[in-house]
Amino acid sequence: MAFQVLAINPGSTSTKIALFEGKIVLLKQEISHSREEIAAFETIMAQFSFRYNLIKEALASTDTTHLAAVVGRGGLLRPMAGGTYEVNDAMQRDLEVGISGQHASNLGGLLARKIADDYAIPAFIVDPVVVDELAPIARYSGNAHIERQSIFHALNQKAVARNVAAKLGRAYEELHLIVAHLGGGISVGSHSRGRVIDVNNALDGDGPMSPERSGSLPMAGFLAWAFSEGVTKEQLHTELVGRGGLVSYKGTNDLRDIERQIKDGDTEAKALFEAMAYQVAKEIGANAAVLKGQIDAIVLTGGLARSDAFIQEITQYVHWIAPIMTEPGEDEMAALNDGAQRILQKQEEAQIYIGEE
C-alpha cells in the first residue's frame, strides 16, 4: 500500500520539501534562503517559524488531506543505531538544545513534528549522521584521550545499501558491503548484516582527502605547521574540514574543475586527481580487512560517482576485492520517504529515541 508522505530537508541556505505517494513524487520544491535572510537570525533554532511558514505556503495549493506522515532530515543527536525514529519529546529537547552541536539539519525533526501535529499524524527522522553501530574494537584511536566517533553519510549509505540488496535479490541484513560515499566529504563504511561496524568520521576530516576535507594527516607535521603559523582552533578546524583536499591544493571543491585542468595539460591536477582516488581505494582496502574478505559488493555512490574517470581510477586498485556497483549521486528525499514508508507499511517498527536518563 502506498502512503502519502511529506519529506523535509533543511540546509544552511535552503529548505527542500517533497510530497510522495508511495514512490511517486507529487511535489518537489527547493525553497532558497538568501544570506541576508539567514543572517537576520541569531541562532539556527530562531529560524524555525520562518522555515515552517515557508513550508506551509509551499503546500497551500497542494492536496494533503491524505497525508500519513512527515519525515525530516535527522540532525546532530546522541549516537544511535540506524533506522527510522519517531520524533518524541526526548528527541525534540535534544534537537532544540543541539545536544551534539548546532546544524540546520536539527530543524528537520522539529519541522516534521510541528507539521505532523497539524494533521495529527506521526513524524519521523531516518538514519541521521550520528548513526553509531561501530564494533567496540573500532572505537580505539591509538590515543587514550580520543575515541573514534561514527559521523558519516548514514542516510545515503544505508539507502544505497538497501538498493543494492534489492538488486541482488537479498536482504540488506544478510549482506557484507563496503559503501563509499564520494562527495564534498568522503565516508567509507563496512556494512555487516545491516550494521555499519566501521566507518571514517567524514565530518571531522578522518579518512581519505576529499574535495574540501584534508582527511587523515601526518600529525607531527600538521602540529608543527599549526604552531609555526599561530592559527586559532577555529582556523585549524576550517583548514581540516573546509579548506582541505582539492581546495587546499587547487582552490576548488569541484572535481569537474580538476578534470578540465587535466584536459588542459595540468600535471599537478592530474596527480591530485589520482591521489584522491588512491586514498579512497586504500580506505576501501582497509574496510575489506574489517570484513575479513567476506564482501558481497563494493558500492560507489555520491556526487563524485558521476565521474567515470574517477570511478575507473578507484576501480583499478580494488576490482579484485569484490564486484563493484555504482549508485551515482544521492537522493536524500527519496531515502527519507523510503524510511517512513517502511514503517507505515509495517515492514519495520519505528525505533525509540532515548534521551538523557
Secondary structure, 3 states (H helix, E strand, C coil): CCCEEEEEEECCCEEEEEEEECCEEEEEEEEECCHHHHHCCCCCHHHHHHHHHHHHHHHCCCCCCCEEEEEEECCCCCCECCCEEECCHHHHHHHHHCCCCCCCCHHHHHHHHHHHHHHCCCEEEECCCCECCCCHHHHEEEECCEECCCCCCHHHHHHHHHHHHHHHCCCHHHCEEEEEEECCCEEEEEEECCEEEEECCCCCCCCCCCCCCCCCCCHHHHHHHHHHHCCCHHHHHHHHHCCCHHHHHHCCCCHHHHHHHHHCCCHHHHHHHHHHHHHHHHHHHHHHHHCCCCCCEEEEEEHHHHCHHHHHHHHHHHCCCCCEEEEEECCHHHHHHHHHHHHHCCCCCCECCCCCC
